[in-house]
């Protein structure tokens, strides 16, 4: 099928810029435009608009309104809440402009920019952003959901805390620049409220000086999981805010992309990022380094453009099923329970069982209030399975069991960026926010999208 077989789509295509495009099912380019990183979530829109400009986005939103179609937005597809069935999918991956202002220490990015582009643009100026662990994650989606940085989190807080302005196309198709001065309530909701207010076409945010970075990962044999987890838990309470850390039990595939010493093994991966001199960093991490014999130790002085090596997240598209929970505490009993259930007696080989340490600025209120919620928890439990569709139900059920087994220590909430892909229920979405924040966000969405155009 082509746009000529569906006259309204042809009308829209004529409104787009020379860099934009519209695709119907069956068109060359449709599958590529609707695809994303997490291939477990398959969008099947009636129309894909590959937007190259803010004008393309406005045209797509107006078209959806004229034809009473729902709108879903995707840049990289790392964290879709639910699959789009029908409607219009606006693909912003072509909007890749990045501008760094070293004097103001700011970056301005288009809606399709990925973190590695910002990292590479900021590094020559010895500046850094509150980016995530993966270089392929989209900047805008990550930031709208809060943005938990494993490098600058403890010193600077969430990425959303440092947004200065947002260019947004609202449900009426109008392009607006939203700031604390122009639309304070909407600006509050966009920073942490994730989706549902419109289509973000660009964003400006603060950057930070980064004179030193000492970081990397230490991989221990899986049989030492209990010992290393206890050592890590005891160690992190003594670490300064300049040091951000997490720990994960990984079941690595026997793939050529995995370094030979780790290939096909279960390992414990301690990740560290220290914003100070290497000598101080080495002294600080000595206790956890000594927890067990390491298979691989990559921790050392690290250039900022290589920061993705700390977590070494996969970059190729995968079918990923996720679950998360914030923990109010992680005592020794909870560590043992996690190892008992998720590692030693695991019925299903969950690919990643991770605990992130949340401290410092991550647990303080920002200087400019926003919708990023649940800042009180000191730990985040994150589970992920790379699995074929027929194996997915078993993985999802076992992830739920892990969280249930740790129920005494969970808060019943998670972060908006870690809401499970595929579960778009209102009850599930509400776990990202306390009731007063959730209700305020719902009211804002009704104000700015009264007909519920945006999914």
N, C-alpha and C positions, 0 to 999 in steps of 0.2 A: 504494500500500500504506500502511496506517496501523498504529499500534501494536496496534489491535484484531485485526489479521490475524496477529499474532505474539504470542501471549499472554505469553511471558516479557518482551518489551519493555514491554508494558502494566504488568506487575508492577513493573518498574524505574521507569517513569514515575510510578507512584503513590508511590514512595519519594523523589522529588526535591522540592526546595523549590519555592515558588510562582514563583521566578524561573528555575528550571531547566526543561529540556525534553529529550525524547528523539525522535529522528527516524529513520525507516527510509527506504530508497530509495523515491522516489516521493512522500514526504511534502512538503508545503509547508514550507520551511525547511531541508530536507536539504542542498540544494546550497549554500545560503549558509553553513551551519554547517560543511561540509567544505572549503569553499574557503579559499584563502590568498593571500598576496601573489604568490608564485611559481607562476603557473598552468601552468608546464611540468610540475609534479608534481601529478597529479590523484589524490587519495585516493578510494577506493571502499569505504568501510567497510560492514559489515553493519548497523551501528547507530552513530549519532552522539549523544553525550550533551553537550548544552550546559549546562555546570555554572555555577551562580551562587554556590555556597558550597562550602566544604570538605566539608560533609556530602554534597553532590551527587557530588563526586569519590569519596568513600568508597563511596557506593552503587554508582557505576559500576564501580569496581575490584572490589568484591565480586561484582557481577553477572557481570563477565567471568570471575572465578575459578569461580563456580558453573557456568558454561556453557563453560568451557575455551576462552575467546576471548583473542586477543592484544589488547594495549592500545597505542594510539598517542595522543600528546598534541600539541595544536596550539593556539597562541594567535593568532599573526599569519601563520604560514606563510612567513616570510622564508627560513628555512634548513632545510627538511625533508631528512633524509638519504635517504629513499626513500619511494615511494608506499605507502600502506596499502591492502592488498587484503583485504577481509573484516575481522573483528574489530570492536573498539569504538574509535572515535575520540572522545576526550574533548576538547571545545572549551572552553578556559578564557577566551575573549575577553570573557565577561560579568563576570569578576572584576576590576573596575577601581578598587578603592578605593586611595587614596593618602593617606598621612599623613606630614607633615614635622614633625620635632621640632627647632626651630632651636637650642634650648639644647644638646641632645646632638649636633646636626649629623648627624641620621640621617633616613632615609626608610624607610617600610614600605609595600610595594606588594602588590597582589593579582596573581595569575598572568596576568591579561590586560592589565595596564597596558603602555602604549607609552611610549617615552622622552619624547615631547613633554609628556605629562601630568606627569612628574616634573620636567622642566625648568621648566614653568610654575609648579608648586607650590613649587619651591626658590628661584626667582629673587627673589621679594619679600623673602626673608631674606638675599639676596646670597650664596647658596650654590649649588653646582654638583655634579653627579654625573659619574662616569667614563662618560658615555654615548657611544653610537656616532655615526656620521655621519648616519644616517637617523632622523628623528623618529618614523617609523611602526614601527620594529623593536620587538619585545616585550622588556621589561626582563629577564624571567626567563630566556628562552631564550638571549639574548645573554650574560647573566652566567654561566649554567651552563657555557657553552662557553669562558669566559675573559673576553671583553669587551675589545676593543682600541679605546681611545678616541683619536680624532684631536684631542682638545682637552687632556685631562689626562693622557694616557698617559705622557709622559716625566717628569712630576713625581710621579704617583701610582701608576703601574703599571696592572695590569689591574683591571677591575671586580670580578672574583672575589676579588681580594686584599682587598677591603673589605667583604665580606659578614659580617654579625654573627650572623644566624640564618636558618634556612630551615624553613618549615612544609611537611611532606611527608606524603603518603599512600603508605604502602608496599604491597607486593603482598598483604598480608593485610587490606587495607582500613582499617588503623589510621592515624589522624592523629597525627603526631609533630612536635615542635619539635626541630630538630636544631641543635646548637651545638658549639663546641669542647669544652664541658664535658660535654654529655649523650651525644654519640656522636662522638668525635673522628675515628675512621677514616672514618665515613660523611660527616662534615662535610668532611673532606679531599677525598674523591672527588666530592662534589656540586659543589664549587667548581673547575670546570675539566673534570670528567669528562663533562659534557654531559647524557647521558640514561641510562636503564636502571635507575635505583634506585627509582623511584616517580614520583608526580605532585606537583610543587611547587605549593602553593596560595598561598603568600605568602613574602615575603623582606624582610629588613631589612638595610640597608647604610649605610655612611658617606657623608656629603656633605662638601664642601670649600669654604672661603671663596673667592670669586671677585670681587675688587675691580675688576679690569680684564680686558677681552678685546678684543684687536685681531686681526681675522681676516677671512677672505674668500677669494676666488679670483681668479687672474689668468689670463685666456684669451688664448693666443697662436695665430696661424695655424698650421695643421698643417704647412705647408712648413718651419717653423722647429723642428720636433720635435727634430732631432738637436742643434741649437745649444742649445735650452732644456734638454733633458735633461742635456747635459754641464754646463751652467751650474748647474743645480740640484744635480747630484751633487757638484760642486766646492764649492758653497756650504754644504751641510748640515753638513759636518764642523766648520764654525766656529760653528754655532748653539748657543745654550744650551738647557738642558732645559725652560725655560719656553716654547720654541717647538717645536711639532709640525708636521710638513709631509708632504705626499705630492704626487705628480705623476701625471697620467694623460693618455694620448692618447684622445680621445673622438671617435666618429663620431656626430654628432647628427642626429636625423631632421628632415625638413622639416615639423615640426608646430607648431601655433599655441602650444603650451605652451613652446616654446623661444624665448628672446628673439631678435628679428629679426637682430641682427648675427651670431648664432651658428647660426641655423637652417640645417639641411642641410649643415653644414660639418664638416670634420675639424679639431679644435683640440687644443691642448695646455693642460691645466688644472693650474696650480700652486695647491695649497691650503695655507693657513697659519693657525695659531692661536697667538697669542702672549699669555701671561698677564701682561702688563705694560702700562705706559703707551703710548699711541699714538705718541708721538715716538720712543721707543726702538724700537718695532716697525717704524716706517717706516725708521729707520736700519738695522735688522737685515736687512730684506728688500730693501734697495736693490740689491744685486748681482744678485739673480734678477729683479727688476723691469726691470733694464737689459739683460736677455739678448736681447730682441727687441722689436719694436713690438707692443704689446698691442691686442687687439680690445676687450676689456672688462676693467676692473680694479675689483673690488668690495671690495678690502681696506681696512678702516678700523675705527674704533671700532664695536663690535658688542654690542648687548644680548644677554645670555645666551639669552633665549627665541628669538632669531633665529639660533641657532648652526647650524641646519640649512642655512643659506645658504652655509656654507663649502664643503661638498661638493655641494650642490644635487642630492641623489639623487632619482630619480623616486619619486613616492608612490602612483601608481595601479598596480594589479596588472598584471604583465607575465610573459611566458614567458622565463625567464632561465636560461642555461646557463653554469656557472662552472668555473674551474680556478684553482688557486693553488699557489705553491711558495715556501718560504723560501730566501733567498739568503745564502750565507756571505760574499759580497763583491759589489761592483758597480764593478769598475774600468772605465776608459774603453773597453776592448775589449768588455766586456759591454754597455755602453750602446750601442755601435755595432752589436753583434750584434742587440740587441733592436729597434733602429730598422730595421735591414736586413730582418729577418724579419717583424716585427709591424706595421710602418708602411709603409716604402717599397715593399716587394715583397709585401705581404699578398695572398694568394690569396683569403682570406675576410675580409670586413669585420667583424672583432671589434669590438663596440661600445665596450668599455673595456679599455685596457691600462694598468694602474696599478702604481706602485711606492710602497710606504709605508716611511718611514724609522722604524726602531725603535731607540730609544736611551734613555739615562737609566734610570728605574725599570722600563721595559719589559724591560730586560736584566738586572735585578737580582732576586735571590731575595726573595720577600715576607717580611714579619716573621712571618706566620703561614703555614706551608707549606700548599700545596694542589696540585691536579693539573694546573694550567696548566703546560704543558711547552714545550720548544723555545724557551726565552728567550735562547738564545745568538746567534740570527741577527740581523744588522743591517738586513735588508730583507725585505719581503714583496712578491712579485709576485702580482698578482690580475688575472685575466682574466674578462670577462663578455660574453656575447652575448645580445641580445634578438632572438629568432629564432622563426619559425614552426616547427612540428614537422617539416615535411618538409625544412627547411634545417638542422635541429639537428645531424644527424650530421656534416656538413661543418664546422660551427663547432666541435664537440667535438674532431674530429680535428685541426683547425688549432690549437686551443688546446694540445692535447697536443704538437704540433710546436714551438710557441713554447717551451714548457717544456723540451722535449728539446734545442733549439738552445742554451739557456742551461744545459745540464746540467753543464758544468764549474764553474758557480758556485752551483748549487743544493745544498741540504743533504739532499734526499730526503725532507723532512718539510714539514708545514704546520701551521697552527693548527686546533684542533678546530672553531672557529666558521667556518672557511673550507673545511672538507671539502666536496667536490663534492656538491650535491644530486643524488639519483638513483643514486649509487653507494654502496650499503650493504654492500659486500663487507668481510670482516674485514681483508683486506690493506690496503684503502684506509683504513679507519678507523684502522688501526695507524699510519699516517703522521702522525697527530696527536700521537703520544706515543712516547718512547723505550721500549724493551722492558720495563724494570723498572716504569715507570709504567703501561704498558698491561696488564701481567700483574696488577699490584695492583688495577687497576680491574676487570678481569675477575673476579678473586676476590671483590671486594666485591659485584659484581652477583650472583654466584652465591649469596653469603651472604644478600643482602636480597631477591633475586627467584629463589629456587631452581628454580621451574618455568618460568622464562623468560617471564613474563607480559608484560613490557614490551619493546616493540620497540627 
